[in-house]
Amino acid sequence: MTDPLYLGDPTVREFEARVERVIDDGDAARVVLDATHFYPEGGGQPADRGALSGSENWPVRDVRKTDEIYHTVEGEGPTVGERVVGEIDREHRAAHMQYHTAQHLLSAVLLEEYDAPTTGNQLYADHARLDCAYERFTDEDLDALETRMNELVGAAMDVRWYTLGRERAQTELDPERTRLDLLPESITEIRIVEIGDGIGSTPNGEPSGPSTVFDRVACAGTHVSNTAEIGRVEVTGRRTQGSDEERVEFVLVDE
């Protein structure tokens, strides 16, 4: 089973790993490593891009997690047992970290100020969209959302992640935000992403002491370590997605 190193330090862009399995798909191959920093598509976040290098160089064009984490590479791929170096596209990953953290802020604002829980989201390297349960946003609402989002970015709040046992997570977390009921019962350890000022932590990463927590949800994505790293938020529009459901679209602009 591949060790998902991306869940720990999302800033790593190069790593070494051993090839455990290779599946020939004709003009491509699916490669299983003993450990990886490549993020597999999921949770609205696209897969990382990059390359594996060893006896040759193999561009990584997709990463998916099913029974294993599969890195789809061009050509025949490396051989089983070979040591390879994985290199992640830096700009692509950094953009996903910014957008995913921004999505957390937007979801929290929509729930707190509009009683609009998130129903879906999709991130890209240059824009993002979020669907929520709400009847209709006005232009004034969108302006207010943009202003509030940039206030939160400017507040330079810490972002951190750690794991909780499922039973404890079900007791402590807001079910409207986390929807732990949608996770398979086989998942007993829940990865938590928390945003807020003054967060202390124990050696294993759990929060300790008084803190002002703005958002605390279950998430397996990659994020920046402080909201100031997100950049300026521009809400670019909205559209109706059906009965009592709205889509909010936004972009991030580096300042």
Secondary structure, 3 states (H helix, E strand, C coil): CCEEHHHCCCCCCEEEEEEEEEEECCCEEEEEECEECCCCCECCECCCCEEEECCCEEEEEEEEECCCEEEEEECCCCCCCCEEEEEECHHHHHHHHHHHHHHHHHHHHHHHHHCCCEEEEEECCCCEEEEECCCCCCHHHHHHHHHHHHHHHHCCCEEEEEEEEHHHHHHHCCHHHHCHHHCCCCCCEEEEEEEEECCEECCCCCEECCCEEEEEEECCCCCCCEHHHCCEEEEEEEEEEECCEEEEEEEEECC
